[in-house]
Every structure is written in C-alpha cells, then in structure tokens.
Amino acid sequence: MNTTTTFQRPAVAAPTRGVARLITNHLERLRHGTLSVEFPNGARRRFGQGEPHAAISVHNWGVFAGVMARGDIGLAESWMAGDWSTPNLPDVLMLLVRNRAELGDAVHGSWLGQLAARVRHALHRNNRAGSRRNIHAHYDLGNAFYRLWLDETMNYSSACFDGDPDRPLAAAQDAKTRRVLAMAGVKPGDRVLEIGCGWGALAEMAACEFGANVTGVTLSTEQLEFARQRLAAAGAGSRADLRLQDYRDVSDAPFDAICSIEMVEAVGRDYWPTYFGQVSALLKPGGRACIQSIVMDDALWPRYIRGTDFIQQYIFPGGCLPCPREFEREANAAGLEVVDRFAFGGDYALTLRLWRERFMQRRTDVLALGFDERFIRLWEFYLAYCEAAFAHRNTDVVQYTLQKRS
C-alpha cells in the first residue's frame, strides 16, 4: 500500500541545516539496511547498504531539529504534520528500530528536548481520577471507530496464530482468549474476575464456552455498554457482572481465577505493587491468574524508564511497559509464583500489520466519523511503530500464568 502524501513544501529555514548535518552524521552509521533520503532542497542521499531498503522525502528542514530534540516523539509529530512522507512507513520504522544502537540520540532525543515530555507524562499518573481520564482518552473514541478495523471478536490485543500466518484473525483471537482461560484453570461454575474486560470477548467465552460466572471491570463507558449488550445477546447476561469500576475497588473475593489481557501496561509503574497485590488478595489460595502483558526487552529497560516515548505521549498516557524481570519481581513480591510463560511477539507484529491494513482501507469511513487527516496519520504511525517494535523483539507479548501461594 502506498501511503505517500504530497505536501506544500515550506521555505528552507537556514539555521536548521546544521541540525540536518547532525542527523546525517547519525545516518552514516547505519549498519543494517539502506535508507534513501530526499531533502527539502531536492538533494538525495543514500545511507547504509543492503536490505532492507526504505525511502523518505523530507519536506521541511524542521524535521531534523524535532528529531534531535525529541527523538521518536519528534519523528511522529513531524509525520503527523505532513513534514515527511514515504512509500512504505513500516519499512522506514523497521529500519530505524533495527539500527537503534547506531542512531543513538536520534532515537531518544536530547535531555533538554525530552524534559517537557517527561513532565507531561508525569502529570498523567494513574491514580483513580487519572486512570479514568487516561482510559477515556483512548478507549472512548467510540465503538463505531474500533468496529471499522478490529475483527468481529472485538479483541484489541495480540492474536495467537499458532504458527499459521494464514489463520483468520478472528480465529487467532479466539485461540488467544481460550488459552488465557485454560491456563487460568477456569472450570464450569468458577468465579472468574477479568481486570480490564474490554468489549467482552473473554467474558463471553468464559460464560458460554467454559461455563463460568464472570465479573469484569473496566473504566471505559463505551466498552462497558458494548460488552453488556454482547453478553445479553449471547444469552449469558445472568452469568456476567460487568462493571464500571476501578480494579482497586473490587472487594468481593475470593475468585477461583483471574484474567487480565494487556491491561497491566496501563497501570503505571508506581501502581504495579497495588495491581499485583490486588490480584493476590482477590485470588483464592492456590488459584491461578493468567495475565497477558506487553513487555520491554530487559536490556532496553533502563533507558526506557528514564525517559518517555511516542506511545506514552500520544496513545496511552500514564502507561508504562514492564520488562520481564520487573514483571516477575512484582508478581513474586505479591505472593504469586510464575508457573508458565508463553511469549508470542511475532504474532503481535502480524496482528498489528493486519489492523493497520484494515484501518487504512477504512480511512474514508474514519473521516466520516469526524476524525481528521492528522488523526489518520497518528494512528497509521502508531500501528506501524508497534509493528516494527514487535518484529524486531524490542518488545514482546507474554502470557504469564501466576499461582497464588497457599
């Protein structure tokens, strides 16, 4: 799919040419693949060698200053503004991710440039009021929006293709959900808590296929309305208690099993002890929880935690990815033993590619809902950015099965 867009090129700002030279110095260090760059004055250069090959056209010299100051945040902001274009956005982002070490500050930005972003991120802490605000910012864009490009299961988390990339997305999503319930040991008649119940996919499967009684909590009013209607339509309304409730306020323990799919990333680092403490407190002795989490590579964690990135600024305010080491440390501290780990990050890269393709195919419908071109470019960048991270295993997704110590 060609995503190149033509823009009116602004006048050259002479002071930023020096910054452009700093960026080209970084690009000359590329070791993995080739990047062809067309500059605002029409000049062309090729950096690196070999495959993969990516190409960009820079329409505004200010792109380079933004990247040097704010790293991937600046790159995303200039993309949203239409200051650069490419025939293939995922190829560009995958090449940059692959050369993360060589690009250095061009990935992370300067300390001064990142300062405002860190302050902004700190203001989005996930206390009770902040959590409601942060969840609303992303999930309450409207059910009509998400229905345009998610599959019919309405799962907004990684599918599990089990080695078959041609498996239909909906079937792969069902396989993911079924594995979570099976690893949590869910049986007919069990009381199951889902922390972050989304649009009700797991609640429906737990009630209808596993015969469980489900309590689901969410902070999204849009998702809750959809999920309640879904369970009622499936004839399982009497077996599902879906609530607009903060996970910290759940008190009707004990539960036989707990499931949570890609919610812990939105908790925020300061609240991980609270999150894992609640899982432990609400679970019966010997009971199991299956928590699916996106995780940051252990080796990248120290740099990641010192700063803030595009995802935290524009997509999930207040969020923070754990790394495997920190996830397991927090779980163990809460009295939860990790009894199984299932990593399938490659499946997330495929899931994201399918979402991005579906999203771009429905761009006219997205615009018809009242969103603008900048929003389209934001979401295209977001989905491609995440696809690149999973493809190169900077991030992974893991289903952790935890057992409460008796």
Sequence and secondary structure as in RCSB ss.txt:
>XXXX:A:sequence
MNTTTTFQRPAVAAPTRGVARLITNHLERLRHGTLSVEFPNGARRRFGQGEPHAAISVHNWGVFAGVMARGDIGL
AESWMAGDWSTPNLPDVLMLLVRNRAELGDAVHGSWLGQLAARVRHALHRNNRAGSRRNIHAHYDLGNAFYRLWL
DETMNYSSACFDGDPDRPLAAAQDAKTRRVLAMAGVKPGDRVLEIGCGWGALAEMAACEFGANVTGVTLSTEQLE
FARQRLAAAGAGSRADLRLQDYRDVSDAPFDAICSIEMVEAVGRDYWPTYFGQVSALLKPGGRACIQSIVMDDAL
WPRYIRGTDFIQQYIFPGGCLPCPREFEREANAAGLEVVDRFAFGGDYALTLRLWRERFMQRRTDVLALGFDERF
IRLWEFYLAYCEAAFAHRNTDVVQYTLQKRS
>XXXX:A:secstr
             TTHHHHHHHHHHHHTT  SEEEEEE TTS EEEEEESSSEEEEEE  THHHHHHHHHHHHHH
HHHHHTTSEE S HHHHHHHHHHTHHHHTHHHH  HHHHHHHHHHHHTT  SHHHHHHHHHHHHTT HHHHHHHS
 TT   S    TT TTS HHHHHHHHHHHHHHHTT  TT EEEEES TTSHHHHHHHHTS  EEEEEES HHHHH
HHHHHHHHTT GGGEEEEE  GGG     EEEEEEES GGGT GGGHHHHHHHHHHHEEEEEEEEEEEEEE GGG
HHHHHHS  HIIIIISTT     HHHHHHHHHHTTEEEEEEEE HHHHHHHHHHHHHHHHHTHHHHHHTT  HHH
HHHHHHHHHHHHHHHHTTSEEEEEEEEEE  
